[in-house]
Amino acid sequence: MNYRMIVYIMGQIFKVVGLFMLLPVLVGFIYGEDHVILSFGVPILILMLMGIITTIKKPKNNSVFSMEGFVSVAASWIGVSMIGALPFVISGEIPDYPSALFETVSGFTTTGATILSDIESMSRAALFWRSLTHWLGGMGILMFVLAIMSSNDARTMHMMRAECAGPKVGRLVSKSSFSARILYGIYIALTVSEMILLLCCGMPLYDAVIHACSSAGTGGFSMYGDSIGHYNSLAIEMVIAVFILLFGVNFNLYYYMVIRKFSLAYKNEEVRWYFGIIIAATGVITVNIMHLYSNFGQALRHAFFMTASTITSTGFATADTAQWPVFSQTLMLLLMFVGSCAGSTGGGMKVSRILIIIKSGIKELKYIINPRAVATVKMDGKPVEKGVVRGAASYLVLFIMLMCTSLLLISLDKYSIEESLSAVITCMNNIGFGVGRFGPAGGFGELSAFSKIVLCFDMLLGRLEIYPVILLFSIKKR
């Protein structure tokens, strides 16, 4: 294990996050919030000092393999979350550290679950920092570091694998650092485009920046307690819904479209299923909730937005789904499990992983019926490697085991089984809202400090897809 290189990578990430933390300081000065000097100054100083000290000298042995890549990513995410919570505590806006940590982890992992009951009372700088953590966590903090690094060797690929969601990660071009730049370029372009369109829809500049950052990371932090429903604007809802769906698409497909290889994008089976599930779920939910609204258009409007917000794990809301029929609530829970596409900023199991597991099950059924039959699991018309199929099945098993363990721990708070399960599912799938008191109209503030810490790990497990976090706590000295 190359510990020195792991510390070096963490130092680079700390410096980047420290620089980004200057942005909420600027926002605070613009809105006359003098407390930002202390509340953000202290964590910025900590991050920069740690970053400079650990990166003064580059390790002679700069080799990074899978273990180092996974461990450095997990350790960095935990580190920046712990320090990123300090502005809330120092300013007194969230004086309880476990609650501040929950809010920060929820931001970086793009979960969007909140402990705040009065969001409107937060300072502009704090609200901006919450949404900025979404934007940083959406594409990945380490991905940004890789985008500005000149290295093109194999070690960057191991780190990309650790932070990018999905069954398999590959380069877009021969150099991993160039791949990171391409992905971040697309990410920034989509974020700015959404911001401009929200401004055109009448949203104030500050609000547009906040919601564009939250949409880009498919996180869901808003500056109002009633989320996007606060604006009561069809135009704003549709812009946000369309963009969160776009952020839920594999970013490799955008690259193919940029280089005019449209056939590669069109052949992607995962994206076809992704949009097919959205259309089907929207239609079924619309019919199921139609009696709750004045007309079909209103029902379709809320069904489409909430379906888009749920399957992409964004967590924005225009309606309280706790008031919807049980059928629609159950369908929402299923959408939370499915999630968006691999290689996107969305959460969940990922459509491609679900497809691989289903096709693998069908293959086994065919083998039982006819042991001599030769069947392979295919995606996009090509056979899927056995390692990828095995990995998808193993991930599902680990996910269920960890979910059950978390459910057992959360049940110590004595909430109902439905609410406890909802809290675990929404955090492990990085959704942001569940059912009951943890629904869009509720929050996680009433949970005990112990439960908040458990759910923090659930959010990290979901965002980093289990393995980096497990490997971090299982490393041994060699």
C-alpha positions in Angstrom: 0.0 0.0 0.0 1.5 3.4 -1.1 0.3 5.5 1.9 2.5 8.4 0.9 0.7 8.7 -2.5 -2.7 8.4 -0.8 -1.9 11.3 1.5 -0.5 13.3 -1.5 -3.8 12.7 -3.5 -5.8 13.8 -0.5 -3.7 16.9 -0.1 -4.5 17.9 -3.7 -8.2 17.4 -3.1 -8.1 19.5 0.1 -6.5 22.4 -1.8 -9.1 22.3 -4.5 -12.0 22.3 -2.0 -10.3 25.1 0.0 -10.2 27.2 -3.1 -13.9 26.5 -3.9 -14.8 27.5 -0.4 -13.7 31.0 -1.2 -16.9 31.4 -3.4 -19.4 31.3 -0.5 -17.1 33.9 1.2 -17.5 36.1 -1.8 -21.3 35.6 -1.7 -21.3 36.5 2.0 -19.5 39.8 1.3 -21.9 40.6 -1.5 -24.9 40.2 0.9 -23.2 41.8 3.9 -22.7 38.7 5.9 -19.6 39.4 7.9 -19.7 36.1 9.8 -18.2 34.4 6.7 -14.7 35.7 7.6 -14.6 33.4 10.6 -17.0 30.6 9.7 -15.4 29.9 6.3 -12.0 31.3 7.1 -11.1 28.6 9.7 -12.0 25.6 7.5 -10.3 27.2 4.5 -7.1 27.6 6.5 -7.3 24.0 7.7 -7.8 22.7 4.2 -5.1 24.8 2.6 -2.5 24.0 5.4 -3.2 20.3 5.2 -3.1 20.5 1.4 0.2 22.4 1.2 1.9 20.3 3.9 1.0 17.0 2.2 1.9 18.1 -1.3 5.1 20.1 -0.8 7.1 17.1 -2.0 5.8 14.6 -4.5 6.4 11.0 -3.5 9.2 9.2 -5.3 7.0 6.1 -5.6 3.9 7.6 -7.4 2.4 4.3 -8.3 -1.4 4.0 -7.7 -3.2 0.7 -8.1 -6.9 -0.2 -7.5 -6.5 -0.3 -3.7 -4.7 3.0 -3.4 -7.3 4.6 -5.8 -10.3 3.4 -3.9 -8.8 4.2 -0.5 -7.7 7.7 -1.4 -11.2 8.5 -2.8 -13.1 7.3 0.2 -10.7 9.0 2.7 -10.8 12.3 0.8 -14.6 12.3 0.7 -14.8 11.7 4.5 -12.1 14.3 5.1 -13.7 17.1 3.1 -17.1 16.3 4.5 -15.8 16.6 8.1 -14.1 19.9 7.4 -16.9 21.1 5.1 -19.3 20.9 8.0 -17.4 23.4 10.1 -18.9 26.6 8.5 -22.3 25.6 9.7 -21.1 24.9 13.3 -18.8 28.0 13.6 -21.6 30.3 12.4 -24.1 28.7 14.7 -26.6 28.0 11.9 -26.3 24.3 12.7 -24.6 24.2 16.1 -24.9 20.4 16.5 -21.9 18.9 14.7 -23.6 15.5 13.8 -26.4 17.5 12.2 -23.9 19.7 10.3 -22.0 16.7 9.2 -25.2 15.0 8.0 -26.1 18.1 6.0 -22.6 18.3 4.5 -22.3 14.6 3.6 -25.8 14.9 2.1 -24.5 17.8 0.0 -21.2 16.2 -1.3 -22.9 12.8 -2.0 -25.7 14.7 -3.8 -28.4 13.1 -1.6 -30.2 16.2 -0.7 -31.7 14.9 2.6 -31.8 17.8 5.1 -32.0 18.2 8.9 -33.1 21.9 8.5 -36.7 22.8 9.4 -36.4 26.5 8.5 -34.2 26.7 5.4 -35.2 30.3 4.7 -33.5 31.5 7.9 -30.1 30.3 6.7 -27.6 32.9 5.4 -27.0 33.3 1.7 -23.4 32.1 2.1 -24.5 28.9 3.9 -27.2 28.2 1.3 -24.7 28.7 -1.5 -22.2 26.4 0.2 -24.9 23.7 0.5 -25.6 23.8 -3.3 -21.9 24.1 -4.2 -21.2 20.8 -2.4 -23.8 19.3 -4.7 -22.1 20.6 -7.8 -18.7 19.4 -6.6 -19.9 16.0 -5.6 -22.0 15.5 -8.7 -19.2 14.9 -11.1 -16.7 14.1 -8.3 -14.2 16.2 -6.4 -11.3 13.9 -7.6 -12.5 14.2 -11.2 -11.9 17.9 -11.0 -8.4 17.3 -9.7 -7.8 14.8 -12.5 -9.1 17.4 -15.0 -6.3 19.8 -14.1 -3.6 17.2 -13.7 -1.2 16.6 -16.6 -0.7 13.0 -15.8 -1.7 10.5 -18.4 -0.5 7.3 -16.7 -2.6 4.3 -15.5 -3.0 5.7 -11.9 -5.6 8.2 -12.9 -7.8 5.4 -14.3 -7.8 3.6 -11.0 -9.0 6.8 -9.3 -11.7 7.5 -11.9 -13.0 4.0 -11.4 -13.3 4.6 -7.7 -15.3 7.8 -8.0 -17.4 7.3 -11.2 -20.7 5.5 -10.7 -21.7 2.4 -12.7 -20.7 -1.2 -13.5 -17.7 -0.2 -15.6 -15.6 3.0 -16.3 -13.4 3.6 -19.3 -11.5 6.3 -21.0 -13.1 8.6 -23.7 -9.7 9.3 -25.1 -6.3 7.7 -24.6 -5.4 10.0 -21.7 -7.5 9.8 -18.5 -6.8 13.4 -17.6 -8.2 14.5 -21.0 -11.3 12.3 -20.4 -11.8 14.1 -17.1 -11.5 17.5 -18.8 -14.1 16.5 -21.5 -16.5 15.3 -18.8 -16.1 18.4 -16.8 -16.5 20.6 -19.9 -19.8 19.0 -20.7 -20.8 19.3 -17.0 -20.1 23.0 -16.9 -21.8 23.6 -20.2 -25.0 22.0 -19.0 -24.9 23.8 -15.7 -24.5 27.2 -17.4 -27.2 26.4 -19.9 -29.7 25.6 -17.2 -28.8 28.7 -15.3 -29.5 30.9 -18.3 -32.8 29.2 -19.0 -33.9 29.6 -15.4 -33.1 33.3 -15.7 -35.2 33.5 -18.8 -38.0 32.0 -16.9 -37.9 34.8 -14.4 -35.9 33.2 -11.6 -33.5 35.7 -9.8 -29.8 35.2 -10.5 -28.9 33.9 -7.0 -31.8 31.4 -7.1 -30.8 30.3 -10.6 -27.2 29.6 -9.5 -28.4 27.7 -6.4 -30.8 25.5 -8.3 -28.6 25.0 -11.3 -25.8 23.7 -9.0 -28.2 21.4 -7.2 -29.7 20.2 -10.5 -26.2 19.5 -12.0 -25.3 17.2 -9.1 -28.8 15.8 -9.0 -28.8 16.7 -5.3 -32.0 18.7 -4.6 -31.0 21.3 -2.0 -33.2 24.3 -2.5 -33.4 27.6 -0.7 -37.0 27.2 0.2 -38.8 24.7 2.5 -41.3 23.9 -0.2 -38.5 23.3 -2.8 -39.4 24.1 -6.5 -43.1 24.2 -5.6 -42.3 27.7 -4.1 -42.2 29.2 -7.5 -45.4 27.7 -8.8 -44.1 28.1 -12.3 -44.6 25.5 -15.0 -41.7 26.9 -17.1 -39.3 26.7 -14.2 -40.4 23.1 -13.3 -40.1 21.9 -16.9 -36.6 23.4 -17.3 -35.4 21.8 -14.1 -37.1 18.5 -14.8 -35.6 18.3 -18.3 -32.1 19.2 -17.1 -32.0 16.7 -14.2 -33.0 14.0 -16.7 -30.1 15.1 -18.9 -27.7 15.0 -15.9 -29.0 11.5 -15.3 -27.7 10.3 -18.7 -24.3 8.7 -19.1 -21.9 11.6 -20.0 -20.1 9.5 -22.5 -23.1 9.8 -24.8 -22.7 13.6 -24.8 -19.1 13.1 -25.9 -20.2 10.8 -28.8 -22.8 13.5 -29.8 -20.1 16.2 -29.7 -17.8 14.2 -32.0 -20.9 13.5 -34.2 -21.0 9.7 -33.6 -24.7 9.8 -33.1 -25.1 6.0 -33.9 -23.1 5.1 -30.8 -25.4 7.3 -28.7 -28.6 5.9 -30.3 -27.5 2.3 -29.8 -27.1 2.7 -26.0 -29.6 0.3 -24.5 -29.4 1.8 -21.0 -30.5 5.2 -22.1 -33.5 3.8 -24.1 -34.6 1.9 -21.0 -34.0 4.9 -18.8 -36.3 7.1 -20.8 -38.8 4.3 -21.3 -39.1 3.8 -17.5 -39.6 7.5 -17.1 -42.4 7.7 -19.7 -44.1 4.5 -18.3 -43.9 5.6 -14.7 -45.1 9.1 -15.5 -48.1 7.8 -17.3 -49.1 5.3 -14.6 -48.7 7.8 -11.7 -50.6 10.4 -13.6 -53.6 8.1 -13.9 -53.3 7.0 -10.3 -53.2 10.6 -8.8 -55.6 12.3 -11.2 -58.4 12.4 -8.7 -56.2 14.5 -6.4 -55.9 17.3 -8.9 -58.3 19.6 -10.8 -57.4 18.3 -14.2 -55.3 15.9 -16.2 -52.7 18.5 -17.0 -52.0 19.2 -13.3 -51.7 15.5 -12.5 -49.3 15.0 -15.5 -47.2 18.1 -14.4 -46.6 16.8 -10.9 -46.2 13.1 -12.0 -43.5 14.0 -14.5 -41.6 16.3 -12.2 -41.6 13.9 -9.3 -40.7 10.9 -11.5 -37.8 12.8 -12.9 -36.7 14.0 -9.5 -36.9 10.5 -8.0 -35.3 8.3 -10.7 -32.4 10.8 -11.0 -32.1 10.9 -7.2 -32.4 14.7 -7.3 -34.9 15.2 -4.5 -36.6 18.4 -5.7 -40.3 18.4 -5.0 -43.4 20.1 -6.3 -45.8 17.9 -4.4 -46.0 16.0 -1.1 -46.0 12.4 -2.2 -47.1 11.4 1.3 -50.6 12.5 0.2 -50.5 10.3 -3.0 -52.0 6.8 -3.2 -49.9 3.9 -1.8 -49.5 2.6 -5.3 -47.7 5.7 -6.5 -45.6 5.9 -3.3 -44.5 2.3 -3.9 -43.7 3.0 -7.5 -41.6 5.9 -6.3 -39.6 3.6 -4.0 -38.9 1.3 -6.9 -37.7 4.2 -9.0 -35.3 5.1 -6.1 -33.8 1.6 -6.4 -33.5 1.7 -10.2 -31.8 5.2 -10.3 -30.3 6.8 -13.4 -27.6 5.8 -15.9 -24.1 4.7 -15.2 -21.6 7.5 -15.7 -24.1 10.2 -14.7 -24.4 12.4 -11.6 -27.5 10.4 -10.5 -27.8 7.8 -7.8 -29.5 4.5 -7.3 -28.5 1.0 -8.5 -28.1 2.3 -12.1 -30.3 1.2 -15.0 -27.4 -0.7 -16.7 -26.7 -2.7 -13.5 -30.4 -3.6 -13.2 -30.5 -4.7 -16.8 -27.4 -6.9 -16.4 -28.9 -8.6 -13.3 -32.3 -9.2 -15.0 -30.6 -10.6 -18.2 -28.3 -12.8 -16.1 -31.4 -14.2 -14.3 -33.1 -14.9 -17.7 -29.9 -16.6 -18.9 -29.9 -18.9 -15.8 -33.6 -19.8 -16.4 -32.7 -20.7 -20.0 -29.9 -22.9 -18.7 -32.2 -24.7 -16.2 -34.7 -25.4 -19.0 -32.0 -26.5 -21.5 -28.5 -27.2 -19.9 -27.0 -27.4 -23.4 -28.2 -24.0 -24.5 -25.5 -21.4 -25.0 -26.7 -18.0 -23.7 -24.7 -14.8 -23.0 -25.7 -11.6 -21.4 -25.6 -8.8 -23.9 -25.8 -5.0 -23.7 -25.9 -2.8 -26.8 -25.8 -6.0 -28.8 -22.4 -7.0 -27.4 -21.5 -9.7 -24.8 -21.0 -8.4 -21.3 -17.7 -9.5 -19.7 -18.2 -12.2 -17.0 -16.5 -10.0 -14.5 -19.0 -7.2 -15.0 -21.9 -9.6 -14.7 -20.4 -11.0 -11.5 -19.7 -7.5 -10.2 -23.3 -6.4 -10.7 -24.7 -9.5 -8.8 -22.1 -9.0 -6.0 -23.0 -5.3 -5.7 -26.7 -6.1 -5.3 -25.9 -8.7 -2.5 -23.6 -6.2 -0.7 -26.2 -3.4 -1.1 -29.0 -5.5 0.5 -26.7 -6.7 3.3 -25.7 -3.2 4.2 -29.2 -1.9 3.8 -30.5 -4.5 6.3 -27.7 -3.7 8.7 -28.4 0.0 8.6 -32.2 -0.6 9.0 -31.4 -2.6 12.2 -29.3 0.3 13.5 -31.8 3.0 12.6 -34.7 1.0 14.2 -33.1 1.9 17.6 -34.8 5.3 17.1 -38.1 3.5 17.4 -39.7 4.9 14.2 -42.0 2.7 12.2 -40.5 0.0 10.0 -41.7 1.9 6.9 -40.2 5.2 7.9 -36.9 3.5 9.0 -36.6 1.6 5.7 -37.5 4.7 3.8 -34.7 6.7 5.6 -32.1 4.0 4.7 -33.3 3.6 1.1 -33.3 7.3 0.5 -29.8 7.8 1.9 -28.1 4.7 0.3 -29.7 5.6 -3.1 -28.8 9.3 -2.6 -32.4 10.4 -3.2 -33.2 13.0 -0.5 -36.7 12.2 0.5 -38.6 9.1 1.4 -42.1 8.5 2.9 -43.8 9.6 6.1 -41.9 12.0 8.2 -38.9 11.6 5.9 -41.0 12.6 2.8 -40.7 15.9 0.8 -42.6 17.8 3.4 -40.5 16.4 6.3 -36.9 16.1 7.3 -34.2 14.2 9.2 -33.7 16.6 12.0 -35.5 14.5 14.6 -33.1 11.6 14.2 -30.6 10.8 17.0 -26.9 11.7 16.5 -26.2 8.0 16.2 -28.7 7.5 13.4 -27.4 10.6 11.6 -23.9 9.1 11.6 -25.2 5.8 10.3 -27.0 7.5 7.5 -23.9 9.6 6.7 -22.1 6.3 6.0 -25.1 5.1 4.0 -24.9 8.2 1.8 -21.2 7.7 1.3 -21.7 4.0 0.5 -24.3 4.9 -2.1 -22.4 7.7 -3.8 -19.0 5.8 -3.9 -20.8 2.5 -4.6 -19.8 0.6 -1.5 -16.3 -0.7 -2.4 -14.1 2.3 -1.7 -15.6 2.8 1.8 -15.3 -0.9 2.7 -11.7 -1.0 1.5 -10.9 2.1 3.5 -11.8 0.4 6.7 -10.2 -3.0 5.8 -6.7 -1.8 4.8 -3.8 -3.5 6.6 -0.1 -2.6 6.8 2.0 -4.8 4.5 
